[in-house]
Amino acid sequence: MRKWILGFAFVFFGVIIWFLFIRPYDFTVSFTAKTLPEIVNQSVKVWNKKIDGTLERQPNEDLVQKVQLDDRALSYQWHAEQLSDSTSRVTVSIVNDSLSVLEKLSIPFSDTPYEEAVKNNLTEYLTLLNDQLKNIKIEVVGASSIEGTYCAYIPIKGKQFAKARGMMDNYGLLSTFFIDTDIKLNGQPFIEITKWDRETDSIFYNFCYPIIKKDSLPQNKKIKYKQFDARNAIKAIYNGNYMTSDRAWYTLKNYADNNGIEVIDTPIEVFLSNPNMGGNELEWVTHVYLPIKK
């Protein structure tokens, strides 16, 4: 009997020591998201800007987010694991370095105000994520091709989330230039990503308009001309605001990985709808491509 009591005491105190001093988090919150891990991460970055937090990307693509919640400085450690082509399991490990021993001991036995505050905070994120997902639709078509064309374009660099803003900032210049110079358009506008840095969410891209090539074309300091070559690609149809059309990039990458298709991380988006006309964003159509390696 004495040995049993000593053994139980040893295990009990071992668990307490692990819980208080070794376990790297205070508690976790988990939920299922109806999207891919990369899209979860992008939505966390959008939410982070709304709450003025800071984010650090880990080598394994997890995110560490620093937030101020009431009078607490907290760390949210985000991990998203893909369950299927359309779902992910998201686990957020919460750390408060200033948490007292008594508060830590209370966590397994009751819903503390600390836990409730965090859960309410993360519910705000879930609302944002679900609202985003309701307002986009992505359909993977599969193997396809992109026709070649001659185009006028403006090279732009910036962050993924600012891609649509970069287009809007240059739309007026291109439109006015075409009208003033009587250049004939020859298709739908598109962007060609020339460099995609996934660690920093930075992109270099060309905002292009297909035009009728002539022997002599007017010159402009910002506007350039080139031949855009035809290429084989995998294709998705994206419906939604152009600000979040990069969600289709991750969907195509996932499709390529699952089907053993080697692709180049230089997405191309062809815009079939004019957002300046307004209307329901779910009716805006973009054809999104990832080129297949030759």
C-alpha positions in Angstrom: 0.0 0.0 0.0 2.8 2.4 0.9 4.6 1.7 -2.4 1.3 2.4 -4.2 0.9 5.8 -2.4 4.5 6.7 -3.1 4.1 5.8 -6.7 1.0 7.8 -7.1 2.6 10.8 -5.4 5.6 10.5 -7.7 3.4 10.5 -10.8 1.1 13.3 -9.5 4.0 15.6 -8.7 5.6 14.7 -12.0 2.5 15.8 -13.8 2.3 19.0 -11.8 5.9 19.9 -12.6 5.3 19.1 -16.3 2.1 21.2 -16.4 3.6 24.2 -14.6 7.1 24.4 -15.8 7.7 22.1 -18.9 4.6 22.2 -21.1 5.3 25.0 -23.6 1.7 26.4 -23.6 -1.0 27.2 -21.1 -3.9 25.6 -23.1 -5.0 25.0 -26.7 -8.0 25.8 -28.8 -8.8 23.6 -31.8 -11.3 23.8 -34.6 -11.9 22.5 -38.1 -11.8 25.0 -41.0 -13.3 24.2 -44.4 -10.3 25.3 -46.3 -6.6 24.6 -46.8 -3.8 25.4 -44.2 -2.3 28.0 -46.5 -5.6 29.8 -46.7 -6.0 29.6 -43.0 -2.6 31.3 -42.6 -3.5 34.0 -45.1 -6.7 34.8 -43.2 -4.8 34.9 -39.9 -2.6 37.6 -41.5 -5.6 39.6 -42.5 -7.1 39.3 -38.9 -3.7 40.2 -37.4 -3.8 43.6 -39.2 -7.2 44.3 -37.8 -6.1 43.7 -34.2 -2.6 45.3 -34.5 -0.7 42.2 -33.6 2.6 41.0 -34.8 3.4 37.8 -36.7 6.4 35.6 -37.2 6.5 32.7 -39.7 8.2 29.6 -38.5 10.3 27.3 -40.8 7.5 24.7 -40.7 5.0 27.4 -41.9 3.4 27.7 -38.5 2.7 31.2 -37.3 3.5 32.8 -34.0 1.2 35.8 -33.3 1.7 38.3 -30.5 -1.5 40.0 -29.3 -2.5 42.3 -26.5 -5.8 41.0 -25.0 -7.1 43.3 -22.2 -4.0 43.7 -20.0 -2.4 40.5 -21.1 0.5 40.1 -23.6 -0.2 36.7 -25.3 1.4 34.5 -27.8 -0.8 32.5 -30.2 1.0 29.6 -31.9 -1.0 28.6 -35.0 -0.7 25.2 -36.5 -3.0 24.1 -39.4 -2.9 20.5 -40.6 -4.7 19.4 -43.8 -7.3 16.7 -43.3 -8.7 16.6 -46.9 -8.8 18.7 -50.1 -11.2 21.0 -48.4 -10.7 20.8 -44.6 -7.9 21.5 -42.1 -7.5 21.0 -38.4 -6.4 24.2 -36.7 -4.7 24.2 -33.3 -3.8 27.4 -31.5 -1.5 27.0 -28.5 -1.8 30.0 -26.1 1.1 31.3 -24.0 1.1 34.0 -21.3 4.5 34.4 -19.7 3.1 36.4 -16.8 0.5 33.8 -15.8 0.6 33.0 -12.1 1.0 29.5 -10.8 -2.5 29.7 -9.3 -4.0 30.7 -12.6 -2.2 27.8 -14.4 -3.4 25.3 -11.8 -7.0 26.5 -12.3 -7.0 25.9 -16.1 -7.7 22.1 -16.1 -10.5 22.4 -13.5 -12.6 25.4 -14.6 -13.2 27.8 -17.4 -11.1 30.7 -16.2 -11.7 34.4 -17.3 -8.3 34.1 -19.2 -9.6 31.1 -21.2 -12.9 32.8 -21.9 -11.3 36.0 -23.1 -9.0 34.0 -25.5 -11.9 31.9 -26.9 -14.0 35.0 -27.5 -11.0 36.6 -29.2 -10.5 33.6 -31.5 -14.2 33.5 -32.2 -13.7 36.9 -33.9 -11.1 35.3 -36.1 -13.4 32.4 -37.0 -16.1 34.9 -38.0 -13.7 36.7 -40.3 -12.5 33.4 -41.8 -16.1 32.1 -42.4 -17.1 35.4 -43.9 -14.2 35.2 -46.3 -15.0 31.7 -47.3 -18.7 32.5 -47.9 -17.6 35.2 -50.4 -15.3 33.2 -52.6 -15.7 30.0 -54.7 -12.8 28.1 -56.3 -13.3 25.3 -58.8 -10.3 23.4 -60.1 -10.7 22.6 -63.8 -7.4 20.7 -64.2 -5.0 20.6 -67.2 -5.4 23.5 -69.6 -3.4 25.9 -71.6 -3.0 29.7 -71.9 -2.9 31.4 -75.3 0.0 33.6 -76.2 -0.6 37.3 -76.9 1.2 40.6 -77.4 0.6 42.9 -74.5 1.2 46.3 -72.9 2.0 46.0 -69.3 3.2 47.8 -66.1 5.6 45.9 -63.8 4.6 46.2 -60.1 5.9 44.8 -56.9 4.3 44.6 -53.5 2.5 42.3 -51.0 0.0 39.6 -52.1 -2.8 41.3 -50.1 -2.1 44.6 -52.0 -2.3 43.0 -55.5 -5.7 44.4 -56.3 -4.7 47.9 -55.0 -1.7 47.8 -57.3 -3.9 47.1 -60.3 -6.4 49.8 -59.4 -3.6 52.3 -58.9 -2.4 51.7 -62.5 -5.8 51.1 -64.2 -6.4 54.7 -64.9 -2.9 55.2 -66.5 -3.3 52.3 -68.8 -6.9 53.2 -69.8 -6.1 56.8 -70.6 -3.0 55.7 -72.5 -4.9 53.4 -74.7 -7.6 56.0 -75.4 -5.1 58.8 -76.1 -2.9 56.6 -78.4 -5.7 54.7 -80.2 -4.1 51.4 -79.2 -6.5 48.5 -79.9 -7.2 46.0 -77.1 -7.2 42.3 -78.0 -8.5 40.4 -75.0 -9.1 40.5 -71.2 -6.6 42.1 -68.8 -4.4 39.7 -66.8 -1.6 39.6 -64.3 1.5 37.5 -64.7 3.4 36.8 -61.4 7.1 36.8 -62.2 8.3 36.1 -58.6 6.4 34.8 -55.6 8.2 34.9 -52.2 5.9 32.8 -50.0 8.0 33.5 -46.9 7.3 37.2 -47.0 4.1 37.2 -49.1 5.8 39.5 -51.6 5.2 39.3 -55.3 6.6 40.9 -58.5 4.0 41.0 -61.3 3.1 42.4 -64.6 -0.4 44.0 -65.0 -1.1 43.3 -68.7 -3.5 44.2 -71.4 -3.5 42.2 -74.7 -3.2 44.6 -77.6 -3.0 44.5 -81.4 0.7 44.6 -82.3 1.8 47.3 -84.7 5.1 48.2 -86.3 5.3 51.4 -84.3 3.9 51.8 -80.8 3.8 55.0 -78.6 6.3 55.1 -75.7 5.6 55.7 -72.0 8.1 55.7 -69.1 5.9 53.3 -67.1 4.3 51.2 -69.8 6.2 48.4 -71.6 5.4 46.0 -74.4 6.2 42.3 -74.8 5.1 39.0 -76.2 3.5 36.7 -73.6 4.1 33.2 -74.7 1.6 30.4 -74.7 2.1 27.7 -72.1 0.5 24.6 -70.6 -1.0 25.0 -67.1 -3.4 23.8 -64.6 -6.5 26.0 -64.2 -9.0 27.0 -61.6 -12.1 29.3 -61.9 -12.2 31.8 -59.0 -15.3 33.8 -58.1 -14.9 36.6 -55.6 -13.1 39.8 -54.9 -9.7 40.1 -56.6 -8.1 41.0 -53.3 -8.3 37.3 -52.3 -7.9 35.6 -55.7 -4.5 34.3 -54.4 -6.5 31.7 -52.5 -6.8 30.0 -55.9 -3.0 29.8 -56.1 -2.8 27.6 -53.0 -5.7 25.5 -54.2 -3.9 24.8 -57.5 -0.6 24.1 -55.7 -2.5 21.5 -53.5 -4.0 20.0 -56.7 -0.6 19.8 -58.3 1.0 18.1 -55.3 -1.9 15.6 -55.0 -1.7 14.7 -58.7 2.1 14.6 -59.1 2.2 17.6 -61.4 5.3 19.8 -61.4 4.3 23.4 -61.7 6.1 26.8 -61.6 5.1 29.2 -58.8 4.3 32.0 -61.2 0.5 32.2 -61.2 -1.4 34.0 -64.0 -4.9 35.5 -63.5 -7.2 36.5 -66.3 -10.0 38.9 -65.3 -13.3 38.3 -67.0 -15.3 40.8 -64.9 -14.8 44.6 -64.3 -15.1 45.3 -60.6 -15.6 49.0 -61.4 -19.1 48.0 -62.5 -19.9 46.8 -58.9 -22.4 44.0 -58.3 -22.2 40.7 -56.4 -18.5 39.8 -55.9 -19.4 36.1 -56.2 -20.3 36.8 -59.8 -16.9 38.2 -60.6 -15.0 35.6 -62.6 -11.2 35.1 -62.7 -9.4 32.3 -64.6 -6.3 31.4 -62.5 -3.4 29.3 -63.9 -0.2 27.7 -62.6 2.2 26.9 -65.5 3.3 23.3 -65.8 7.0 22.6 -66.0 8.2 21.6 -69.4 
